[in-house]
Amino acid sequence: QLVESGGGLVQPGGSLRLSCAASGRIFSSAIMGWFRQAPGKAREFVGAIRWSRGDTYYADDVKGRFTVARDDYKALSLQMNDLKPEGTAVYYCARSAQYGSARATGFGSWGRGTQVTVSS
């Protein structure tokens, strides 16, 4: 089971750090990812990390602003800088078995999400 935390209200240009805790062990073969879903829109890929090696990949619109990382191999994090109003969404973490996957159907074990609102 995955549980997200760290969401909240932030002004445009601000930063926020999300965390995703797993109730059990995260296996080294796992790909851990972040998605977001804005009201009325489909769930979209944000970024992901290969748990064993730490290599990452991102959606084009967050590259250079968002960072996916492992926290002592116990939790997943998403550091978000220079947030924009279009970043307002519920953010979810999930796991996959395929590195490079960016489709929601390729991920499972979804958490319940944490709300991020970017507004002045």
C-alpha positions as CSV (number, residue, x, y, z in Angstrom):
1,Q,0.0,0.0,0.0
2,L,1.2,3.5,-0.9
3,V,0.4,6.6,1.0
4,E,1.1,10.1,-0.4
5,S,1.6,13.2,1.8
6,G,2.9,16.8,1.6
7,G,0.3,18.4,-0.6
8,G,-1.0,21.9,0.1
9,L,-1.5,25.4,-1.2
10,V,1.5,27.2,-2.8
11,Q,1.9,30.3,-4.8
12,P,3.0,30.3,-8.4
13,G,6.8,30.0,-8.6
14,G,6.9,28.3,-5.2
15,S,8.1,24.9,-4.2
16,L,6.6,21.8,-2.5
17,R,7.9,18.4,-1.6
18,L,5.6,15.3,-1.7
19,S,6.4,12.0,-0.1
20,C,5.1,8.5,-0.8
21,A,5.5,5.8,1.9
22,A,5.1,2.1,1.3
23,S,3.6,-0.2,3.9
24,G,6.0,-2.9,2.9
25,R,9.3,-3.3,1.2
26,I,9.9,-1.6,-2.2
27,F,11.6,-4.3,-4.3
28,S,14.7,-3.2,-6.2
29,S,13.1,-4.3,-9.4
30,A,10.3,-1.7,-9.0
31,I,9.8,1.4,-11.0
32,M,8.2,4.0,-8.7
33,G,6.3,6.9,-10.4
34,W,4.3,10.0,-9.8
35,F,1.2,11.0,-11.7
36,R,-1.3,13.8,-11.4
37,Q,-4.9,14.4,-12.2
38,A,-6.6,17.8,-12.6
39,P,-10.4,18.1,-12.4
40,G,-12.0,16.9,-15.6
41,K,-8.7,15.6,-17.0
42,A,-7.1,12.3,-17.5
43,R,-4.4,11.1,-15.1
44,E,-1.0,12.1,-16.5
45,F,2.5,11.0,-16.0
46,V,4.9,13.3,-14.0
47,G,8.1,11.3,-13.4
48,A,9.5,8.0,-12.3
49,I,12.6,6.3,-10.8
50,R,14.1,2.9,-11.1
51,W,14.5,1.8,-7.5
52,S,17.6,-0.2,-7.9
53,R,19.8,2.3,-9.8
54,G,18.1,5.6,-9.2
55,D,17.9,6.6,-12.8
56,T,14.8,8.8,-13.6
57,Y,12.7,10.0,-16.5
58,Y,10.1,12.8,-16.7
59,A,7.3,14.3,-18.6
60,D,8.5,17.1,-20.8
61,D,6.6,19.9,-19.1
62,V,8.2,19.2,-15.7
63,K,11.8,18.5,-16.7
64,G,14.2,20.8,-14.9
65,R,11.6,21.8,-12.3
66,F,10.6,18.5,-10.7
67,T,12.9,15.8,-9.2
68,V,11.9,12.3,-8.3
69,A,14.1,10.6,-5.6
70,R,14.5,7.8,-3.2
71,D,14.6,8.7,0.5
72,D,16.9,6.1,2.2
73,Y,15.3,3.4,0.0
74,K,12.2,3.6,2.2
75,A,10.1,6.3,0.6
76,L,9.6,8.1,-2.7
77,S,9.7,11.8,-3.0
78,L,8.8,14.5,-5.6
79,Q,10.5,17.9,-5.2
80,M,8.5,20.4,-7.2
81,N,10.0,23.8,-7.9
82,D,8.7,26.8,-9.9
83,L,5.2,25.5,-9.7
84,K,2.6,26.8,-12.1
85,P,-1.1,27.1,-11.8
86,E,-1.6,24.3,-14.3
87,G,0.2,22.1,-11.7
88,T,-3.0,22.1,-9.6
89,A,-4.0,18.5,-9.3
90,V,-4.2,15.5,-7.1
91,Y,-0.8,13.8,-7.1
92,Y,-0.5,10.0,-6.9
93,C,2.3,7.6,-6.5
94,A,2.3,4.1,-8.0
95,R,4.6,1.3,-9.0
96,S,5.4,-0.4,-12.3
97,A,7.6,-3.3,-13.5
98,Q,8.7,-1.6,-16.8
99,Y,11.2,1.2,-16.9
100,G,10.2,3.9,-19.3
101,S,6.5,3.4,-18.9
102,A,4.5,6.6,-18.8
103,R,1.0,5.3,-19.1
104,A,-1.3,5.0,-16.1
105,T,-2.3,1.6,-17.2
106,G,1.3,0.5,-16.8
107,F,1.3,1.3,-13.1
108,G,-0.5,-0.3,-10.2
109,S,-0.8,-0.2,-6.4
110,W,-2.1,3.4,-6.5
111,G,-2.2,5.5,-3.4
112,R,-5.1,7.8,-2.6
113,G,-3.3,10.9,-3.7
114,T,-2.5,14.3,-2.2
115,Q,-4.0,17.6,-3.3
116,V,-1.7,20.3,-4.7
117,T,-3.1,23.7,-5.4
118,V,-1.0,26.4,-7.1
119,S,-2.7,29.8,-6.7
120,S,-2.1,33.3,-5.6
